[in-house]
């Protein structure tokens, strides 16, 4: 179904609100001005974030806003202080991802590209994300010679030696699971399974975002 640009923005905001409410956030929408550079303010555990909602059919994260008036069509690039995170609705998978404003201009993939070029993967942005490593086709079992994907395309096909419980426990409190996965050549989901197997408690949701803000404030 085709949607008008305004409708797409409304759909993205509605999808983001529903997803964030399910994740335990309180939602506030601006009622005084429609010209703010953000669409929502969300709150949880003492933290507030300004959110810019976007509808993206191809995973592209636009780093500018556009509008039209009697003088024509205008565009303006976002500034670093305009908002904190995007809420990008990806209609092909019906999911919302939350890259920081620093990812403006990037592209988040929902399909494994037929290229050796590293790419950002949507599952690494399901929570507010300040940083993420690019993935490669090898992590998904893609054979570029035939352009085929192994039947279990979301799991690494090679065996990886799992770290000890003591080592993993130290790692999960020193860096995000995406970084740990990169270190061992596995996905963050695999790291989460390791933690579950060992019975290791992970940092609470939003921990790394909070740490990043504390570092900036220092």
PASEBA-1860 file (N, C-alpha, C; in nm, 3 decimals):
! residues 218
1> XXXXXXXX> 0.084/-0.119/0.000/0.000/0.000/0.000/0.088/0.125/0.000 ~ 0.055/0.221/-0.087/0.130/0.345/-0.094/0.077/0.443/0.009 ~ 0.167/0.520/0.070/0.127/0.617/0.171/0.183/0.753/0.134 ~ 0.106/0.857/0.164/0.154/0.993/0.149/0.266/1.015/0.250 ~ 0.356/1.108/0.217/0.471/1.133/0.306/0.427/1.164/0.449 ~ 0.325/1.248/0.464/0.275/1.282/0.599/0.222/1.157/0.668 ~ 0.151/1.073/0.595/0.098/0.950/0.654/0.211/0.857/0.697 ~ 0.318/0.853/0.619/0.432/0.768/0.655/0.493/0.813/0.788
9> XXXXXXXX> 0.503/0.945/0.804/0.556/0.996/0.930/0.468/0.960/1.047 ~ 0.337/0.967/1.027/0.242/0.931/1.133/0.251/0.782/1.167 ~ 0.266/0.700/1.062/0.277/0.557/1.084/0.404/0.525/1.163 ~ 0.516/0.588/1.124/0.642/0.566/1.194/0.631/0.604/1.341 ~ 0.569/0.719/1.369/0.553/0.764/1.508/0.465/0.668/1.586 ~ 0.355/0.623/1.523/0.263/0.531/1.592/0.330/0.397/1.622 ~ 0.406/0.346/1.525/0.476/0.219/1.546/0.581/0.232/1.657 ~ 0.651/0.346/1.657/0.753/0.368/1.760/0.690/0.378/1.898
17> XXXXXXXX> 0.578/0.451/1.908/0.510/0.465/2.037/0.468/0.329/2.090 ~ 0.406/0.248/2.003/0.360/0.116/2.046/0.477/0.029/2.092 ~ 0.586/0.032/2.018/0.703/-0.050/2.052/0.767/-0.004/2.183 ~ 0.780/0.127/2.200/0.846/0.180/2.319/0.761/0.162/2.445 ~ 0.630/0.171/2.429/0.541/0.146/2.544/0.558/0.001/2.589 ~ 0.565/-0.092/2.492/0.586/-0.233/2.526/0.720/-0.255/2.596 ~ 0.817/-0.168/2.569/0.949/-0.180/2.631/0.957/-0.104/2.763 ~ 0.844/-0.049/2.807/0.840/0.013/2.939/0.866/0.161/2.944
25> XXXXXXXX> 0.867/0.229/2.831/0.892/0.373/2.829/0.762/0.452/2.841 ~ 0.771/0.567/2.905/0.661/0.663/2.906/0.682/0.757/2.788 ~ 0.576/0.792/2.719/0.585/0.870/2.596/0.523/1.008/2.615 ~ 0.592/1.110/2.568/0.541/1.247/2.570/0.550/1.303/2.429 ~ 0.443/1.365/2.381/0.443/1.426/2.248/0.431/1.577/2.261 ~ 0.507/1.653/2.183/0.498/1.800/2.189/0.359/1.847/2.150 ~ 0.303/1.939/2.229/0.168/1.990/2.201/0.169/2.141/2.174 ~ 0.281/2.206/2.199/0.287/2.351/2.181/0.337/2.388/2.042
33> XXXXXXXX> 0.437/2.315/1.994/0.498/2.350/1.866/0.509/2.228/1.777 ~ 0.482/2.247/1.648/0.499/2.142/1.549/0.630/2.159/1.473 ~ 0.712/2.253/1.516/0.834/2.284/1.443/0.960/2.242/1.519 ~ 0.943/2.160/1.620/1.059/2.108/1.691/1.130/2.003/1.606 ~ 1.260/1.984/1.625/1.333/1.886/1.544/1.313/1.742/1.590 ~ 1.228/1.718/1.687/1.199/1.582/1.732/1.049/1.563/1.744 ~ 1.006/1.436/1.740/0.863/1.403/1.741/0.813/1.359/1.877 ~ 0.901/1.296/1.954/0.861/1.237/2.083/0.969/1.259/2.187
41> XXXXXXXX> 0.928/1.253/2.312/1.022/1.243/2.423/0.984/1.118/2.500 ~ 1.081/1.032/2.528/1.052/0.910/2.601/1.130/0.911/2.732 ~ 1.073/0.845/2.830/1.133/0.846/2.965/1.129/0.706/3.025 ~ 1.241/0.669/3.088/1.247/0.542/3.161/1.370/0.541/3.249 ~ 1.352/0.496/3.372/1.464/0.480/3.465/1.547/0.607/3.481 ~ 1.478/0.722/3.488/1.547/0.848/3.510/1.612/0.909/3.388 ~ 1.593/0.849/3.271/1.654/0.899/3.147/1.547/0.943/3.048 ~ 1.571/1.059/2.986/1.483/1.111/2.881/1.559/1.114/2.748
49> XXXXXXXX> 1.491/1.077/2.641/1.551/1.082/2.509/1.455/1.150/2.412 ~ 1.512/1.234/2.326/1.433/1.300/2.221/1.440/1.214/2.095 ~ 1.323/1.186/2.038/1.314/1.090/1.929/1.261/1.154/1.802 ~ 1.326/1.125/1.691/1.281/1.166/1.558/1.233/1.040/1.485 ~ 1.104/1.032/1.454/1.047/0.914/1.389/1.061/0.925/1.237 ~ 1.100/0.815/1.176/1.117/0.809/1.031/1.059/0.679/0.976 ~ 1.005/0.688/0.856/0.954/0.572/0.781/1.055/0.547/0.670 ~ 1.112/0.426/0.664/1.215/0.399/0.565/1.191/0.266/0.496
57> XXXXXXXX> 1.161/0.271/0.368/1.137/0.149/0.290/1.266/0.075/0.258 ~ 1.377/0.148/0.249/1.503/0.086/0.208/1.609/0.085/0.318 ~ 1.570/0.125/0.439/1.665/0.124/0.550/1.753/0.247/0.559 ~ 1.737/0.340/0.464/1.817/0.461/0.467/1.773/0.553/0.581 ~ 1.869/0.608/0.654/1.840/0.699/0.764/1.867/0.841/0.716 ~ 1.764/0.915/0.690/1.782/1.050/0.637/1.840/1.142/0.744 ~ 1.939/1.220/0.702/2.004/1.312/0.796/1.958/1.456/0.776 ~ 1.842/1.471/0.716/1.787/1.605/0.695/1.635/1.600/0.691
65> XXXXXXXX> 1.574/1.713/0.716/1.430/1.727/0.710/1.392/1.810/0.589 ~ 1.273/1.790/0.538/1.228/1.864/0.420/1.085/1.910/0.440 ~ 1.052/2.020/0.379/0.915/2.073/0.386/0.889/2.159/0.262 ~ 0.762/2.185/0.238/0.724/2.265/0.122/0.633/2.379/0.165 ~ 0.649/2.494/0.102/0.561/2.608/0.125/0.542/2.681/-0.008 ~ 0.488/2.801/-0.003/0.460/2.875/-0.126/0.586/2.909/-0.205 ~ 0.700/2.901/-0.137/0.827/2.934/-0.203/0.898/2.810/-0.259 ~ 0.832/2.694/-0.245/0.890/2.572/-0.299/0.926/2.470/-0.193
73> XXXXXXXX> 1.014/2.379/-0.230/1.056/2.271/-0.139/1.190/2.308/-0.076 ~ 1.201/2.280/0.055/1.321/2.317/0.129/1.376/2.195/0.203 ~ 1.505/2.196/0.228/1.570/2.091/0.305/1.667/2.153/0.405 ~ 1.681/2.085/0.517/1.773/2.133/0.620/1.834/2.013/0.690 ~ 1.966/2.011/0.700/2.034/1.901/0.768/2.015/1.910/0.919 ~ 2.002/1.792/0.980/1.991/1.788/1.125/2.126/1.825/1.188 ~ 2.120/1.890/1.303/2.239/1.919/1.381/2.247/1.820/1.497 ~ 2.367/1.801/1.547/2.390/1.700/1.651/2.304/1.720/1.774
81> XXXXXXXX> 2.266/1.846/1.802/2.187/1.874/1.922/2.036/1.871/1.898 ~ 1.992/1.837/1.776/1.849/1.842/1.745/1.769/1.735/1.817 ~ 1.825/1.614/1.828/1.757/1.505/1.899/1.860/1.400/1.936 ~ 1.816/1.297/2.006/1.909/1.194/2.054/1.912/1.069/1.967 ~ 1.793/1.018/1.934/1.784/0.893/1.858/1.675/0.902/1.751 ~ 1.698/0.828/1.645/1.594/0.804/1.547/1.506/0.688/1.596 ~ 1.382/0.687/1.551/1.297/0.568/1.560/1.257/0.539/1.416 ~ 1.329/0.447/1.352/1.310/0.421/1.209/1.221/0.299/1.192
89> XXXXXXXX> 1.104/0.322/1.131/1.013/0.210/1.105/1.050/0.146/0.972 ~ 1.073/0.014/0.974/1.110/-0.062/0.855/0.990/-0.147/0.814 ~ 0.912/-0.101/0.717/0.785/-0.169/0.684/0.801/-0.310/0.630 ~ 0.914/-0.341/0.566/0.928/-0.475/0.508/0.937/-0.584/0.614 ~ 0.980/-0.546/0.736/0.984/-0.645/0.845/0.894/-0.602/0.961 ~ 0.827/-0.488/0.947/0.736/-0.436/1.048/0.804/-0.423/1.185 ~ 0.923/-0.363/1.184/0.997/-0.341/1.308/1.048/-0.197/1.314 ~ 1.078/-0.152/1.437/1.133/-0.019/1.459/1.274/-0.036/1.514
97> XXXXXXXX> 1.368/0.042/1.461/1.505/0.039/1.511/1.543/0.178/1.561 ~ 1.645/0.185/1.650/1.674/0.309/1.722/1.822/0.349/1.717 ~ 1.871/0.386/1.600/2.008/0.436/1.591/2.018/0.579/1.645 ~ 2.134/0.616/1.697/2.153/0.752/1.745/2.158/0.848/1.627 ~ 2.152/0.977/1.656/2.155/1.078/1.550/2.285/1.069/1.470 ~ 2.389/1.012/1.530/2.517/0.999/1.461/2.512/0.905/1.341 ~ 2.406/0.823/1.330/2.392/0.730/1.218/2.318/0.793/1.100 ~ 2.286/0.921/1.109/2.219/0.989/0.999/2.300/0.977/0.871
105> XXXXXXXX> 2.234/0.940/0.762/2.301/0.921/0.635/2.344/0.778/0.609 ~ 2.334/0.692/0.711/2.371/0.551/0.695/2.251/0.470/0.647 ~ 2.274/0.343/0.624/2.167/0.252/0.581/2.170/0.129/0.669 ~ 2.053/0.087/0.717/2.041/-0.032/0.800/1.972/-0.140/0.717 ~ 2.036/-0.253/0.704/1.986/-0.360/0.618/1.889/-0.453/0.690 ~ 1.789/-0.496/0.615/1.698/-0.600/0.664/1.712/-0.726/0.578 ~ 1.785/-0.714/0.468/1.817/-0.826/0.381/1.969/-0.832/0.366 ~ 2.022/-0.952/0.358/2.167/-0.967/0.344/2.206/-0.925/0.203
113> XXXXXXXX> 2.288/-0.821/0.189/2.325/-0.773/0.056/2.415/-0.871/-0.018 ~ 2.404/-0.871/-0.148/2.487/-0.959/-0.231/2.617/-0.885/-0.265 ~ 2.689/-0.853/-0.161/2.812/-0.776/-0.177/2.903/-0.805/-0.060 ~ 3.033/-0.788/-0.083/3.131/-0.807/0.025/3.144/-0.682/0.111 ~ 3.075/-0.576/0.076/3.083/-0.451/0.153/3.016/-0.468/0.289 ~ 3.084/-0.436/0.400/3.023/-0.445/0.534/2.898/-0.359/0.544 ~ 2.805/-0.398/0.631/2.676/-0.330/0.640/2.625/-0.332/0.783 ~ 2.537/-0.237/0.814/2.468/-0.235/0.943/2.346/-0.326/0.935
121> XXXXXXXX> 2.325/-0.406/1.040/2.217/-0.504/1.043/2.111/-0.461/1.145 ~ 1.985/-0.472/1.108/1.876/-0.416/1.187/1.869/-0.472/1.330 ~ 1.905/-0.597/1.350/1.895/-0.657/1.484/1.990/-0.594/1.585 ~ 2.088/-0.517/1.537/2.181/-0.450/1.628/2.128/-0.315/1.675 ~ 2.004/-0.280/1.634/1.949/-0.149/1.668/1.809/-0.158/1.729 ~ 1.774/-0.271/1.785/1.639/-0.286/1.840/1.619/-0.209/1.970 ~ 1.729/-0.165/2.032/1.723/-0.075/2.148/1.801/0.051/2.111 ~ 1.792/0.154/2.195/1.865/0.277/2.168/2.014/0.245/2.155
129> XXXXXXXX> 2.070/0.279/2.040/2.205/0.234/2.006/2.296/0.350/1.972 ~ 2.401/0.367/2.051/2.500/0.472/2.027/2.606/0.427/1.927 ~ 2.641/0.299/1.931/2.743/0.249/1.841/2.712/0.105/1.803 ~ 2.754/0.068/1.683/2.734/-0.068/1.634/2.841/-0.099/1.531 ~ 2.882/-0.224/1.526/2.980/-0.266/1.427/2.909/-0.312/1.300 ~ 2.972/-0.289/1.188/2.916/-0.338/1.063/2.937/-0.489/1.053 ~ 2.839/-0.555/0.992/2.847/-0.700/0.972/2.905/-0.730/0.834 ~ 2.935/-0.858/0.811/2.979/-0.903/0.679/2.895/-1.023/0.638
137> XXXXXXXX> 2.893/-1.050/0.510/2.814/-1.161/0.458/2.857/-1.295/0.518 ~ 2.984/-1.305/0.557/3.034/-1.432/0.612/2.963/-1.470/0.741 ~ 2.921/-1.369/0.817/2.854/-1.398/0.944/2.719/-1.464/0.925 ~ 2.664/-1.457/0.804/2.531/-1.511/0.777/2.535/-1.634/0.686 ~ 2.655/-1.685/0.663/2.668/-1.806/0.583/2.638/-1.785/0.436 ~ 2.663/-1.665/0.385/2.635/-1.635/0.245/2.750/-1.682/0.157 ~ 2.716/-1.747/0.049/2.815/-1.788/-0.051/2.804/-1.692/-0.169 ~ 2.899/-1.599/-0.180/2.891/-1.497/-0.285/2.911/-1.556/-0.425
145> XXXXXXXX> 2.967/-1.673/-0.435/2.987/-1.733/-0.567/2.856/-1.780/-0.628 ~ 2.761/-1.817/-0.540/2.631/-1.863/-0.589/2.518/-1.770/-0.549 ~ 2.550/-1.671/-0.463/2.450/-1.577/-0.410/2.344/-1.649/-0.326 ~ 2.383/-1.764/-0.268/2.289/-1.838/-0.186/2.321/-1.820/-0.039 ~ 2.218/-1.834/0.044/2.233/-1.824/0.188/2.204/-1.959/0.249 ~ 2.286/-2.002/0.340/2.261/-2.129/0.407/2.126/-2.126/0.475 ~ 2.065/-2.242/0.495/1.930/-2.249/0.550/1.919/-2.182/0.685 ~ 2.025/-2.190/0.766/2.025/-2.124/0.896/2.107/-1.997/0.885
153> XXXXXXXX> 2.058/-1.899/0.810/2.137/-1.783/0.771/2.165/-1.686/0.882 ~ 2.098/-1.696/0.994/2.119/-1.599/1.101/2.222/-1.647/1.202 ~ 2.276/-1.766/1.181/2.368/-1.823/1.278/2.502/-1.849/1.211 ~ 2.609/-1.823/1.281/2.742/-1.850/1.227/2.756/-2.000/1.202 ~ 2.814/-2.033/1.086/2.828/-2.173/1.052/2.955/-2.234/1.111 ~ 3.052/-2.152/1.147/3.174/-2.207/1.203/3.162/-2.219/1.355 ~ 3.235/-2.315/1.410/3.232/-2.333/1.554/3.326/-2.234/1.620 ~ 3.283/-2.179/1.731/3.363/-2.081/1.803/3.383/-2.130/1.945
161> XXXXXXXX> 3.506/-2.120/1.994/3.535/-2.162/2.131/3.478/-2.059/2.228 ~ 3.387/-2.103/2.309/3.320/-2.013/2.404/3.415/-1.975/2.518 ~ 3.415/-1.846/2.560/3.500/-1.806/2.673/3.452/-1.869/2.802 ~ 3.537/-1.869/2.903/3.499/-1.924/3.032/3.395/-1.834/3.098 ~ 3.329/-1.887/3.199/3.227/-1.809/3.268/3.287/-1.684/3.330 ~ 3.404/-1.697/3.392/3.468/-1.582/3.456/3.504/-1.475/3.354 ~ 3.558/-1.519/3.240/3.597/-1.424/3.135/3.475/-1.352/3.078 ~ 3.369/-1.429/3.050/3.249/-1.371/2.991/3.181/-1.275/3.087
169> XXXXXXXX> 3.182/-1.309/3.216/3.120/-1.223/3.315/3.189/-1.086/3.321 ~ 3.321/-1.087/3.308/3.396/-0.961/3.306/3.367/-0.882/3.179 ~ 3.357/-0.954/3.068/3.335/-0.888/2.939/3.200/-0.818/2.930 ~ 3.093/-0.885/2.978/2.960/-0.827/2.962/2.940/-0.699/3.042 ~ 3.027/-0.678/3.141/3.018/-0.554/3.219/3.123/-0.451/3.176 ~ 3.200/-0.488/3.073/3.301/-0.394/3.025/3.271/-0.341/2.885 ~ 3.184/-0.411/2.811/3.150/-0.366/2.676/3.016/-0.427/2.633 ~ 2.947/-0.366/2.537/2.818/-0.419/2.488/2.835/-0.556/2.423
177> XXXXXXXX> 2.727/-0.634/2.420/2.733/-0.768/2.363/2.767/-0.767/2.214 ~ 2.731/-0.658/2.143/2.766/-0.649/2.001/2.918/-0.647/1.984 ~ 2.987/-0.578/2.074/3.133/-0.572/2.067/3.195/-0.707/2.106 ~ 3.136/-0.772/2.205/3.186/-0.903/2.245/3.170/-1.002/2.130 ~ 3.054/-0.996/2.065/3.030/-1.084/1.951/3.132/-1.062/1.841 ~ 3.162/-0.934/1.816/3.262/-0.902/1.714/3.398/-0.960/1.750 ~ 3.430/-0.955/1.878/3.559/-1.006/1.926/3.573/-1.156/1.900 ~ 3.461/-1.230/1.918/3.466/-1.376/1.902/3.414/-1.423/1.767
185> XXXXXXXX> 3.372/-1.328/1.684/3.324/-1.366/1.551/3.188/-1.432/1.551 ~ 3.101/-1.388/1.647/2.964/-1.440/1.655/2.868/-1.324/1.666 ~ 2.739/-1.353/1.666/2.638/-1.248/1.680/2.617/-1.216/1.827 ~ 2.553/-1.100/1.854/2.522/-1.064/1.992/2.423/-1.163/2.054 ~ 2.338/-1.224/1.968/2.243/-1.323/2.018/2.315/-1.446/2.072 ~ 2.426/-1.482/2.007/2.505/-1.596/2.055/2.566/-1.564/2.191 ~ 2.612/-1.440/2.208/2.668/-1.400/2.337/2.561/-1.406/2.446 ~ 2.439/-1.364/2.412/2.329/-1.370/2.508/2.299/-1.515/2.548
193> XXXXXXXX> 2.310/-1.606/2.454/2.288/-1.749/2.484/2.397/-1.802/2.576 ~ 2.520/-1.756/2.553/2.629/-1.797/2.642/2.599/-1.753/2.785 ~ 2.554/-1.628/2.799/2.523/-1.575/2.932/2.412/-1.655/2.998 ~ 2.311/-1.690/2.919/2.199/-1.768/2.972/2.245/-1.906/3.016 ~ 2.333/-1.968/2.937/2.386/-2.101/2.969/2.465/-2.098/3.100 ~ 2.547/-1.993/3.117/2.630/-1.980/3.237/2.553/-1.924/3.356 ~ 2.434/-1.866/3.330/2.360/-1.802/3.437/2.420/-1.668/3.477 ~ 2.478/-1.598/3.379/2.542/-1.469/3.404/2.440/-1.356/3.390
201> XXXXXXXX> 2.438/-1.268/3.487/2.350/-1.152/3.482/2.413/-1.044/3.395 ~ 2.337/-0.996/3.297/2.386/-0.891/3.207/2.346/-0.753/3.259 ~ 2.414/-0.648/3.211/2.374/-0.512/3.249/2.229/-0.485/3.208 ~ 2.155/-0.405/3.285/2.015/-0.376/3.251/2.004/-0.298/3.121 ~ 1.887/-0.302/3.062/1.864/-0.231/2.937/1.887/-0.080/2.957 ~ 1.958/-0.021/2.865/1.988/0.121/2.873/2.118/0.151/2.945 ~ 2.185/0.047/2.996/2.308/0.065/3.075/2.417/0.134/2.993 ~ 2.438/0.088/2.868/2.547/0.143/2.788/2.514/0.281/2.736
209> XXXXXXXX> 2.387/0.310/2.713/2.347/0.446/2.675/2.376/0.542/2.789 ~ 2.343/0.498/2.911/2.368/0.581/3.029/2.517/0.605/3.048 ~ 2.598/0.499/3.028/2.742/0.514/3.042/2.798/0.612/2.940 ~ 2.742/0.606/2.818/2.789/0.696/2.712/2.758/0.841/2.748 ~ 2.639/0.866/2.805/2.601/1.000/2.844/2.689/1.049/2.958 ~ 2.721/0.958/3.053/2.806/0.997/3.165/2.946/1.034/3.116 ~ 2.993/0.961/3.015/3.126/0.989/2.960/3.129/1.125/2.892 ~ 3.019/1.156/2.820/3.010/1.286/2.751/3.005/1.399/2.852
217> XX> 2.937/1.375/2.966/2.918/1.479/3.066/3.046/1.508/3.145 ~ 3.140/1.411/3.144/3.264/1.429/3.220/3.350/1.542/3.165
END
